[in-house]
């Protein structure tokens, strides 16, 4: 039931967050928030289309219960939205770096639009090939969900899996940490508005939370690539259970972090709940 509880809580919180962005004029007029909204939409979509409604039900049944076609579609959506999340974080980090370097409040509107379009196109390019037998989607070890098949079974799958690891894993991770390191360093050494510094620190915390919760999945992928996952004597079954739960929980990170650290977003969120409305102005 853990998957259902985490998934349902994540769903409600992300609907709350996306609604706040769409309804608050002082949030949806700040261009940097377009990138945050893109990340939130990817989290919400992953919960609904590749999350607890399917994996939770299958976990209770002890097997995948939605058939082969749905397994392929579920795996496709999970891969698409998973890649989208890490690329969206890389785009946020790159934008924070450029803003701090140029000492501006925001970049040209075209940067945000083309950046978001690139994220979705790149995620599609990483998730469509397995539908055409370049790579594959299959049930995981415990049979509760369908996922990208990380086993190295033929030369095409080996090449595609290595490409995914490099272009959808290593490179975005390097961009994220390098850009946030540079952005935070500039914020410390140079003058920048309080709101920009706060947004950068908030996104660093969000990113750290994502990577910590992605760690079990990364270990799981390593086990599969090395072939250890298919040996019951070697593979730790709790890791197979923990990995999807942590992945599901990543959707909680943005909302909880914004509530705690970003005043503008917190005010917008609380203004959605009449008993907790705040009258303090936003800080631009």
N, C-alpha and C positions, 0 to 999 in steps of 0.2 A: 504493500500500500504506500510505501515511501515515494514511489514514482508518481502516483496519483496526487498525493498531498503536495509534493514539491511542484509538480506541473500545474496544478490548479492554482496554487498561491502565486506562481510565476505568471500565469496567464492573467490573473486579476490585476496584479501590480503593473504589468506591461500595458494592459488596456488603459489603466489609469494614467500611465506616463505618456503614451501616445496621444491620448485625449487631451492631456494638458498642453502638449506641444501644438496640437492642431487648434485649440481654442484660445490659447493665451496670446494676445497680440504682441506682447513684449518678449515672448519666446520665439514665435515664428517669424519675427522680423530681424532676428540676429542670425546672420548667415552661418556662423560656426555651428549653430544648433541643427542645421540641416544634416550635418554629418552624424550628430548624436541621434537624430531622429532615424537616420538610415540604419544605425546600429540597433536601435530599439525595435524597428520594424523587422529586422532580421531575427531578433530574439523572439518576438511575438509569433512570427511565421513559423519558426522552428518548433515552438511549443505546440502549435496547432497542427501543423502538417507533418512534423517528424518528431513528435514528442509523446507525451504520456497517454493520449487517447489510444494510440496503437501499441506502444511498448509496454505501458502499464497493464493493459488488458492481456497481452501475450505473456507477460511475466506471471500474472495470476494463473493463467492457463498452463504455464510451463512449456509453451511452444508458440511459434508464430502461427496465428490463427486466421490471417487475412489473405492467404493464397500467394502464389508466385508473382502474379502481375502486380499486386499491391506491394509485395516485397521489393520489387524493382523500383516502383514509384517512390516508396518510402526511403529506400537507400539513396535514390537520386535527390530527393528533397533534403535529406539529412546532409549529404555531401555538398549540395549547392549552398545551403544556408550556413553550414559549418565553415566552408571556405569564405563565404561572404562576411562572416563575423570577423575573421582574422584580417582580411583585406580591409574591411571597414575600420578596424582599429589602426591599421597601418596608415590609412588615409587621414584619420584624426591626428595621429602622431606627426605626420608630414605637414599637415596644416598648422599645428601648434608650433612646429619648428619654423615654418615660413613666417608666421605672424610675429614670433619673437625676434626673428632675424631682421625683419623689415620694420619692426617697431610700429605696426599698424593694428587697428582693431579687427579688421577682417580683410579677406582677399577678394578679388573680383568674383562676381556672381558665377561667371562661367567656370571658374575653378571648381566650385562645389557641384555644379550640375554635371560637368564632364567627369569629375572624380567619382561621383555616385554611379553614373552610367558605366564607367570602367569597372567598378567593383562588381556589378551585376554581370557584365559580359565575361569578365575573368572567371567568376564563380561558375557560370554556365559552361565555359570551356573546360573547366576542371571536373564537371559532373556529367556532361552529356556522353563522352566517349564510352564509358562502361555500358551504356544502353546499346551500343553497337559492337560489343564484344572486345573493345579495347579496354582491358580492366573488367571488373565485374562487381555486382552487388550480391550479397548472400547473407543468410542468417548468421548471427554471431554465435559464439561458443555455447551460450546458455539458451539460445533460441528465442529470446525475448524481443529482438529487434533485427532489422536488416541494415547492413552497413556496407561501406566500401571494403572490398576484399583485398587485404594487404598481403596475402600470400603470393610468393614469387613462383608461379606455376608455369609460365611460358615467357618467351622473350618480349612479346608485346606488353604483357602485364608487368614484367620487370621494368621495362623502359618507362611505361606510364606511371607506375608507382614511384619510381625514382624522381620523375619529373614533378609529381605532386609533392613529394617530400621537399624538393628544392624550391620550387616556385610558389607553392602554397603553404610552405612551412618555414624553411630556413630563411629565405629572403624576406618575407613579411616580418618575421620575428626580429631580424637584424634591423630593419627599417624602424620598427616600433621602438626598440630599446635605444637605438642611436639617436633618433629624432627627439624622443622624450628627454634623453640625457642632455642633449644640446639645448633644447627649449627650456628645460628647468635651469640649466646653468646660466643661460642668458637672462632669465627672469630674476635670478639672484644678483647678477652683476650689473644689469642695466635697468633703467626705469621702464616700468610696464604698469598698466592700470591694475588695480586690485582685482577687478573682475576677470581679466585675462590670466593673471597669476592663479587665481582660484580655479578657473576652468581647466588650466593645464594640470594643476595638482589633482583635481578631481578625476581627470581622465587617466592620469598615471595610476591612481588608486583603482579605478575601474579595470584598467589593463592588467594590473598585478593580480586582481581577483580572478579575472578570466584565466590567466596562465596557471595560477595555483589549482584551479578547478579542472583545467585541461591536463594537468600532470598525470592523473591516473589513466586517462585515455592515451597519452603519449607512451606510458609504460606498457599499456595493453597492446598498442600498435607494435612496439619493439618486440614483445613476446610473440606476436603473430608473424612478423617478418622473419624472425629467427627460427620459427617452427616450433617453439616451445608451447604455444597456446593449445596445440592439438595433442599434447601429451598430458593426460590427467594427473600423472604423478608429479609433474613439474609445474604446471600452470596453477597459480593460486586462484581458485574459484571466486573468493571475495573480491578480487580485482575486477573480474568480469561483471560483478554486480555493482561495484562502486563506480566504475567508469561511466556508465550511462546516467547514474544518479547525479554525479558531479557535473556532467555535461548539461543535464536538465537544470541544475541549480545555477549555471552561469547566467541564466536569464534574470536571476534575482539581483545580481551584482549592480547593474546600472541604477535601478530604482533606489535601492537601499543606499548606495553611495551618494546619489544626488540629494536624497533627503538629508543626509548627514553633512555634506560638505559644500554643496552649491546653493547659495542663498536664492538666486533667481529661480532656479528650477524648483526648489523646495517651496517657495511662496506660490508658484504656479500650481504645484501639486495640491497644496493645502487649500488653495482657493477653489479647488474642485469639490471640496468637502465643506459644506456650509458651517458646521460647528467650529471648524478650525481655520476659518478665513483670517488672513493677516492683512493689515493695512499698510505695512511697510513698503516703500517704493523699491523698484528693481534697481540694481547697480549696474550700469552699462560699462 
